[in-house]
Amino acid sequence: MPIILDDIYGSPNVGVYGFSNETICVVPLGLSPKKIERFHNCLNADVFECSIGGSAVLGALVTGNSQGILVPHTIRDYEMKRMKKATNLKIQTLQSKWTALGNLILANDYGAVVDPRLPDQIIDRISKTLQVEAVKGEVYGLPFVGSLVVATNKGAIAHPKITEEEKEKIQEILQVPVSVGTVNGGVPYPRSGLLANSSGAIAGNLTSGPELMEISQTMGL
């Protein structure tokens, strides 16, 4: 089951609500056991439910790779305990005025591209936690790179308006091929409708056949 169509809370924006890396998939509270099992089987990853600061939009708030997870300072003590109980990965809180870390940071196990507005000390913390080089970058001239690209250790799907220079930079940093694509029938923000790792991908249930083909080919699924 390398790629499937699904939803979270009835929404096709699965990437807004969830986060995945090679070993874990974080989803909001209240999903059915059947859906959790389906996500587990697709991604070959441990799936656990949580919230961040009482919010369900985990995909916008959380990011990371196989070495660590980055969470905003709005995470509550009981939420941190729940997350630490579910995974042995290092979990690092970033003390920044920006909390939508999933939108600001694009990472895989080989590198990270980050919002140029982030201060150097935060970028250094990102690099140390994820154990990769973190480099400032943009997509389509926009700073919120995490919302504009979905990357795994096999490939990346980017906003259709990414420039060739931006594309080459991301390919160099993440060490994977980058292709352009949309989700959910033409939405140009791939992260909003896609959860993926090297084992599989979950696309929003409005994603078309041609979009699925591009995702599958680019990510080697």
SVG drawing of the C-alpha trace seen along z (x, -y; Angstrom):
<svg xmlns="http://www.w3.org/2000/svg" viewBox="-16 -37 41 39">
<polyline fill="none" stroke="black" stroke-width="0.4" points="0.0,0.0 2.6,-2.6 0.1,-5.5 -3.5,-5.9 -6.2,-8.5 -7.7,-9.5 -8.8,-12.3 -8.5,-13.6 -11.6,-14.8 -13.3,-14.6 -10.8,-17.1 -8.6,-16.3 -5.9,-18.5 -4.1,-15.5 -0.8,-17.4 -2.2,-20.2 -3.4,-17.8 -0.6,-15.2 3.2,-14.8 5.3,-11.9 9.0,-10.9 10.6,-7.5 9.5,-6.0 6.5,-7.9 3.3,-9.5 1.7,-12.1 -2.1,-12.6 -4.7,-14.6 -6.8,-13.1 -10.0,-11.2 -9.2,-9.2 -10.7,-5.8 -8.6,-2.7 -9.3,-1.6 -7.8,-4.9 -4.8,-4.7 -4.1,-1.1 -4.5,-2.2 -1.9,-5.0 0.4,-2.6 0.2,-0.1 0.8,-2.7 3.7,-4.5 5.2,-1.5 5.5,-3.9 4.2,-4.0 1.1,-6.3 0.2,-8.1 -2.4,-10.8 -1.6,-14.0 -2.2,-17.8 0.1,-20.8 -1.0,-23.7 -4.5,-22.2 -4.4,-22.4 -5.1,-19.7 -3.2,-21.2 -0.1,-19.2 1.3,-19.3 1.6,-23.1 3.2,-23.0 5.6,-20.0 8.5,-19.0 11.6,-16.8 13.4,-13.8 14.6,-10.4 16.9,-12.1 14.6,-14.5 11.3,-16.3 10.9,-20.1 7.9,-21.5 6.8,-25.1 7.0,-26.6 3.2,-26.4 3.3,-22.7 1.9,-21.9 3.6,-19.7 1.1,-16.8 1.4,-16.9 5.2,-16.7 5.0,-13.8 2.6,-12.0 4.9,-12.6 8.0,-11.4 6.1,-8.3 5.3,-7.5 8.7,-7.9 12.4,-7.7 13.4,-10.4 14.8,-13.6 12.1,-16.2 13.3,-19.8 11.2,-22.9 12.0,-26.0 11.6,-29.2 10.6,-31.5 7.8,-33.9 7.0,-31.7 5.1,-28.5 4.1,-27.1 7.4,-25.1 5.9,-22.7 5.4,-25.6 8.8,-27.1 11.1,-24.1 11.6,-21.5 13.7,-18.5 14.7,-15.0 17.5,-12.8 20.1,-14.6 19.4,-18.3 17.0,-21.1 15.8,-24.2 14.5,-26.9 12.6,-30.2 15.2,-32.9 13.6,-35.0 14.5,-32.6 17.4,-33.9 20.7,-32.2 20.5,-30.7 17.2,-29.0 18.7,-27.6 21.7,-26.3 19.3,-24.5 17.4,-23.0 20.7,-21.7 21.8,-20.2 18.5,-18.5 18.0,-17.1 21.8,-16.4 21.9,-17.9 23.0,-21.1 20.2,-23.7 20.3,-26.3 18.1,-29.3 15.9,-29.1 12.7,-30.1 10.3,-28.7 8.5,-30.9 10.2,-33.8 8.2,-32.8 9.9,-32.0 7.5,-29.3 9.3,-26.5 7.8,-23.8 4.3,-24.4 5.5,-24.6 7.4,-21.3 7.0,-17.8 10.3,-15.9 11.3,-12.3 14.6,-10.5 13.7,-9.6 12.3,-12.7 10.4,-16.0 7.2,-17.5 7.3,-21.3 5.0,-24.2 4.6,-24.5 6.0,-28.0 9.4,-27.1 12.3,-28.6 15.0,-26.5 17.5,-28.1 15.4,-27.3 14.9,-23.8 18.6,-23.2 19.3,-24.5 16.8,-22.2 18.1,-19.2 21.6,-20.0 20.7,-20.4 18.2,-17.5 20.1,-15.3 17.0,-14.1 15.3,-14.9 12.7,-17.7 9.6,-17.7 6.7,-20.1 3.2,-19.0 -0.2,-19.7 -2.6,-17.9 -6.4,-17.7 -7.2,-18.6 -4.9,-21.5 -3.9,-22.9 -0.3,-24.2 0.7,-23.7 1.8,-20.0 2.3,-19.9 -1.4,-20.7 -2.6,-17.5 0.3,-15.0 1.9,-12.8 4.8,-10.8 8.0,-8.9 10.2,-6.4 7.7,-3.6 4.5,-5.3 2.3,-8.3 -1.2,-9.4 -2.7,-12.0 -5.9,-14.0 -8.9,-12.2 -9.5,-14.9 -6.1,-14.2 -6.4,-13.2 -4.8,-10.4 -2.2,-12.5 -1.3,-14.1 -0.9,-10.7 1.3,-9.6 3.7,-12.5 3.9,-11.9 4.5,-8.2 7.2,-8.7 9.0,-11.5 9.0,-9.7 9.9,-6.3 6.7,-4.6"/>
</svg>
